[in-house]
Amino acid sequence: STLPYNVYHKAEPWTGLRPSTDKIIVHIRDLFSTAKEMDTYFRKRGFFCCGYHYVVTGSGVHVMRHPDSIGAVTDLYDRDTLYVCILTSESKAAQLPAPLRAHLSELLDDLQKNHYPNAELLSGPAILKLKGYEALTTFIEERNKIGRSGRG
């Protein structure tokens, strides 16, 4: 699979590598308009880079930390989770914007088929029981239904 991104980061020695990838958790944020803004936010708070492995924007997929490294989003899941975050000002829209949906689908297709076929795909807002993010949760539920019937 050739996706429109390259991994320029080396595995971060300060976090180590994930011992396993049991989950892919997709979050959605509306505080930032670019992946660089999000990276700067994490760095200003003392992190060496963004806590999410991938950030999806309208312009594409951005690798924010080495895909094999332990993430830095929540201690509960960091050691066995690959994190993806969508950046959009329409985080509570009825539907994910088409460009984001396309880029996210392409990324998840690659991750689920070629790298982590046994990882459970989860919606960050659903885990946190946040209201108003039904578009993302529905998108994840639809992918999981397709995955169970079509990927096996």
Steps between C-alpha positions, in 0.01 A plus 500: 500500500632842415337772701578869447735523800841390614622423849787742561513442874725243656352295784520730801740355758329691782174311453610166367305279264146378564516139616178432306238690305164386629306818422483777244323793664377787284450837669368824355616849600387845396758711685758489222483564128832338409708203610787740576279696743415178682867397516591843642225463763650171623856636494404808704365261764831317533458216249769427240235477228128462446335223704307367201670277244299631205309823449248522217413840354322609185840504328588140588666272753786626715732267694552672835694238694657172392215252439666232716564725801286514811251786469446785744126558519378315809690271737211253495555409133842634393697172520278300260333764284574669171342847508344687210357850535281688254528879496188684391305809596191287432566246777134490602357505147235248395754337266875498471611738222565305178877571474555386859287193448701406190842552664393320818359207302820465302714508815281251688490268198879487502534466878233232535586294195878526487626572850255431784227264371408385851485844662160615622386827338345739754358853511672723756186706568297180553756367751485833685119509471511847339181632345481658156760289319259249353635547146839356598349225714262401218789499252699264729197275555444477121866408444480233769188346337673497161814357659316214665321404182753592232854492633511159666 
